[in-house]
């Protein structure tokens, strides 16, 4: 698996957000009990990019483990990104690489995930996944071929299956460690798994480079893409808590080894590295968050498909995940917005007191109207967190807004109530004016500079750095009229 680097807001802030949100989720889970007619878990407020037609056949349950895992990947990463031209291009690339792989008999199939993060996955069956964020970072066909061949190598070398087995063993050990309150045991087992993964990644790099060289691609495509990922990490900031890079080879190490391996097959540029054709096929690729899944703009969350918006309290950072909208402020406060199914005919006040979370002060339950929408609110207290709970009925769905604080004083509660009161229907103009950011391929003209082209990026901050990372440039890059470059447009 390639490094999971987030595009968009700073990775350090996102990592802290996810950590705090996980703590919030644990706090909820420790005191939650689902009633019979309240389904375990909640629905996401995001939406898959393409809805199935009404007469499409419904799969009741995936028939095997591979189908289940594939469905899980799609659910976590926003579903499949559909672009017929792009899919044909990548399928041709997959077949060309498969013919030169160690296991040409495996029926490899690639799916583009509708996610802005930079990542790729492989299942033991040969199902491959790349995110559109990864496609946006690559700059020629040799680079994306290196990514695909790397994932194929995980399959042919049976890394995917070995990793799954190792993770199951680790989970068993961690469970025993938890029961015995022996955290060092669990940490040790996780360290062993991390070392195993490092060996897998380096082996997959080596096999993948050999494969792209046999398929007549530039073998240095791997090191170029790894270099772009390295610059992406440097530009966004390394998270302070453990992340993917902490359990896999450092990018400089991988770059050095990739260059060493590539040198066995020729000099840089000795194989195919079609930049013009690759950039043509990703022209118009959605960049960043997909508005159809909802998107974050500062403290505001917009969901144009479902036509609602809300604003988090000051200093909060929001993250739009497939399961929920999560938010933290770094000062012991957090929020979660999701949807939930309730019993037929159940009132919102009855739902809040139904036992899905213990510690509810039933005397605090009250009904209200939020911008014309039926709602109910209550207070709940756990061991470490106190909660202000809201259930809001909007267009037939029930939205659950959970706001948490380690110290829920009057001023914090007032901020939480302001957040709930900001939940409203988007206006028609707001819905019409939402457009996704996308990759725009432009041709360099005489007089263009890195700075002048970067100024056309829709992002207002760090334009030059983002432009250079996106295009694999550095400060010494010389532009030539006729070159093609990527900018982010709207």
Buried (B, 14 or more C-beta within 10 A) or exposed (E): BBBBBBBBBBBBBBBBBBBBBEBBBEBBEBBBEBEEEBEEEBBBBBBBBEEEEEEEEEEEEEEEEBBEBBEEBBBEBBBBBEBEEBBEBBEEBBEBBBEBBEBEEBEBBBBBBBBBBBBBBBBBBBBBBBBBBBBBBBBBBBBBBBBBBBBBBBBBBEBBBBBEEBBEEBEEBBEEBEEEEEEEBBEEBBEEBBEBBBEBBBBBBBBBBBBBBBBBBBBBBBBBBBBBBBBBBEBBEEBEEEBBBEBBBEBEBBBBBBBEBBEEBEEBEBBBBBBEEBBEBBBBBBBBBBBBBBBBEEBEBBBBBBBBBBBBBEEBBBBBBBBBBBBBBEEBBBBBBBBBBBEEEBBBBBBBBBEBBEBBEEEBBEEBEBBEBBBBBBBBBBEEBBBBBBBBBBEEBBBBBBBBBEEBEEEBBEBBBEBBBBBBBBEEEEBEEBEBBBBBBBEBEEEBEBEEBBEBBBBEEEBBBBBBBBBBBEEEEEBEEEBBBBBBBE
